[in-house]
């Protein structure tokens, strides 16, 4: 069989989108609520560096951006915290009062396994459940005409646990959505290297498509997340469209060469959230977005200029309905004796408290419903003041 360069390029294009997913639900409200899952554990100390803490440089100078006002420096958030220089659009939202970072945040669990922590984060508990907390939100919302059909739809190859449960959820996978795991392209190329026909053609096709070894696991994600975020905004903006959405973007597990890897994925997050805002148009004023990650990363840089699994991280609350322009959370400090188990940023805010505050203030859920959405969470009181009055 003759394998042409064109065939190789088409094959690469067909599998070239990153792994993300989107889920939507129609509810009887004009308020829009979006959850973005950052799979892989985002380094909150890098996304929102506390440059005012004197212990920061001693722990991770090699991977911390330069200070505000310096070339490629972090973007200032008021004199103590900065924003990673890749987050230009989020910084503009902060200046407009539409971004509220919440630092030193974590769920109620203390595990460092991605699989367990993601399950707990999406369940909304400190144990695995068969339903996700956002599905329980959808189930509790009033339904137009009392009809449950068509209330939610998951866009992607699978429905995330966050949206599994009793509320009906449809499914939709946009063209070019599915993606291979990280480094898939390089693994295929390595397997084909010894073939005199396929090997050179595959290498040439990858080169012409821009897939090089250093970015093979990142190349498809930008189009995928940005396109899905824009699509979510367009759907949410429709008068008869859905009102609840969940998206996910991976690539946050930065054990090695964190600076380059985190820069890429933060740019994709930033570009995607801006695309969602633009697509929402006037409906942005009625929108609240919550980003969440399963846990943070170690305070100290490791031997491969990366970070390992930690505890507390950062959540971003953003949207036209958000009372932003400030950083929320009690700062635990990074100095001697202040790290959790002498390795992690200590958590001071419960992720469920932030989610509860948004669900109560933005979607009008009462305390009885919130107790069902987040079982055994009496100690995590809803945070007030997250939204514009």
TAGINOR-V786758 format. One record per residue. N is the residue number from 1. RES is the residue in one letter. PHI is phi as a letter, one per 20 degrees, with the letter a starting at -180 (none if undefined). Layout:
n/res/phi
N/RES/PHI
N/RES/PHI
This chain:
n/res/phi
1/X/none
2/X/e
3/X/d
4/X/e
5/X/f
6/X/f
7/X/f
8/X/f
9/X/f
10/X/f
11/X/f
12/X/f
13/X/f
14/X/f
15/X/d
16/X/e
17/X/e
18/X/f
19/X/e
20/X/b
21/X/b
22/X/c
23/X/c
24/X/c
25/X/b
26/X/e
27/X/c
28/X/e
29/X/b
30/X/e
31/X/f
32/X/d
33/X/c
34/X/c
35/X/d
36/X/d
37/X/e
38/X/d
39/X/f
40/X/o
41/X/n
42/X/f
43/X/f
44/X/f
45/X/f
46/X/e
47/X/f
48/X/c
49/X/f
50/X/e
51/X/f
52/X/f
53/X/e
54/X/f
55/X/e
56/X/f
57/X/f
58/X/f
59/X/e
60/X/b
61/X/g
62/X/f
63/X/c
64/X/e
65/X/g
66/X/f
67/X/f
68/X/g
69/X/n
70/X/e
71/X/g
72/X/l
73/X/e
74/X/f
75/X/e
76/X/f
77/X/c
78/X/o
79/X/o
80/X/c
81/X/d
82/X/c
83/X/d
84/X/g
85/X/f
86/X/f
87/X/e
88/X/f
89/X/f
90/X/f
91/X/f
92/X/f
93/X/f
94/X/f
95/X/f
96/X/e
97/X/m
98/X/d
99/X/c
100/X/c
101/X/f
102/X/d
103/X/e
104/X/l
105/X/d
106/X/b
107/X/f
108/X/f
109/X/e
110/X/c
111/X/c
112/X/c
113/X/e
114/X/g
115/X/f
116/X/f
117/X/f
118/X/f
119/X/f
120/X/f
121/X/g
122/X/f
123/X/f
124/X/n
125/X/b
126/X/d
127/X/b
128/X/f
129/X/c
130/X/e
131/X/c
132/X/e
133/X/f
134/X/f
135/X/f
136/X/f
137/X/f
138/X/g
139/X/f
140/X/e
141/X/f
142/X/f
143/X/d
144/X/g
145/X/m
146/X/m
147/X/e
148/X/e
149/X/f
150/X/m
151/X/f
152/X/b
153/X/b
154/X/e
155/X/d
156/X/q
157/X/f
158/X/b
159/X/e
160/X/f
161/X/g
162/X/g
163/X/d
164/X/e
165/X/q
166/X/f
167/X/f
168/X/f
169/X/c
170/X/e
171/X/c
172/X/b
173/X/c
174/X/f
175/X/g
176/X/m
177/X/f
178/X/f
179/X/b
180/X/f
181/X/f
182/X/g
183/X/m
184/X/g
185/X/f
186/X/f
187/X/f
188/X/f
189/X/f
190/X/f
191/X/f
192/X/e
193/X/g
194/X/f
195/X/e
196/X/f
197/X/e
198/X/f
199/X/g
200/X/f
201/X/f
202/X/f
203/X/f
204/X/f
205/X/f
206/X/f
207/X/f
208/X/f
209/X/e
210/X/n
211/X/e
212/X/d
213/X/g
214/X/f
215/X/c
216/X/f
217/X/e
218/X/d
219/X/g
220/X/e
221/X/f
222/X/f
223/X/f
224/X/f
225/X/f
226/X/f
227/X/f
228/X/f
229/X/f
230/X/f
231/X/f
232/X/f
233/X/f
234/X/f
235/X/f
236/X/f
237/X/f
238/X/f
239/X/g
240/X/d
241/X/e
242/X/f
243/X/c
244/X/c
245/X/c
246/X/c
247/X/c
248/X/b
249/X/b
250/X/d
251/X/o
252/X/e
253/X/e
254/X/d
255/X/f
256/X/c
257/X/l
258/X/f
259/X/g
260/X/f
261/X/f
262/X/f
263/X/g
264/X/f
265/X/f
266/X/f
267/X/f
268/X/f
269/X/f
270/X/f
271/X/f
272/X/f
273/X/f
274/X/f
275/X/f
276/X/f
277/X/g
278/X/f
279/X/f
280/X/f
281/X/l
282/X/g
283/X/f
284/X/g
285/X/f
286/X/d
287/X/d
288/X/c
289/X/c
290/X/c
291/X/d
292/X/b
293/X/c
294/X/f
295/X/a
296/X/e
297/X/c
298/X/f
299/X/f
300/X/e
301/X/f
302/X/e
303/X/f
304/X/d
305/X/l
306/X/c
307/X/c
308/X/d
309/X/f
310/X/c
311/X/c
312/X/e
313/X/b
314/X/c
315/X/d
316/X/d
317/X/d
318/X/b
319/X/p
320/X/f
321/X/e
322/X/e
323/X/e
324/X/e
325/X/m
326/X/b
327/X/d
328/X/d
329/X/o
330/X/e
331/X/f
332/X/e
333/X/n
334/X/d
335/X/f
336/X/g
337/X/m
338/X/d
339/X/f
340/X/f
341/X/l
342/X/l
343/X/b
344/X/d
345/X/f
346/X/f
347/X/f
348/X/c
349/X/c
350/X/e
351/X/g
352/X/f
353/X/f
354/X/f
355/X/f
356/X/f
357/X/f
358/X/f
359/X/f
360/X/f
361/X/f
362/X/e
363/X/d
364/X/m
365/X/f
366/X/e
367/X/f
368/X/f
369/X/f
370/X/f
371/X/f
372/X/e
373/X/f
374/X/c
375/X/f
376/X/l
377/X/c
378/X/g
379/X/f
380/X/d
381/X/f
382/X/f
383/X/e
384/X/e
385/X/n
386/X/f
387/X/d
388/X/f
389/X/f
